[in-house]
Amino acid sequence: FACSDSRVCPSHVLDFQPGEAFVVRNVANLVPPYDQDKYSGTGSAIEYAVLHLKVQYIVVIGHSACGGIKGLMTFPYDGKYSTDFIEEWVKVGLPAKAK
C-alpha cells in the first residue's frame, strides 16, 4: 500500500521490476479495517493479491510531507472546505491517531 502522491513511486523506492509487486495506492496509504459494506476497493485488492497472486507480505509505505496524513492530524476540520469523499476516507486513520 502506498500513497497516491506522485512524488513517491513504490517500485522505484523499493527497486521492484514490472510484475514483482502488486501495488495499491490511495490517499495517505491507508488500510481500512475489514468491513463488507465499505472500502470494497481496498478489500478486493487485498483478497485478490492474497488468494490469486499468493502474495506473502503486505507492506505499507508512508512518506514525509503527506497531505492525507496532514489532513488526518488536523482533524476535525475547521469547516472551511466541504468534501464528498476525502474527509470520510481520512477518518479511516482516526483510531491510529488516537493511539
Buried (B, 14 or more C-beta within 10 A) or exposed (E): BBBEBEEBBBEEEEEEEEEEBBBBBBBBBBBBEEEEEEBEEBBEBBEEBEEEEEBEEEEEBEBEEBBBBEBBEEEEEEEEEEEEEBBEBBBBBEEEEEE
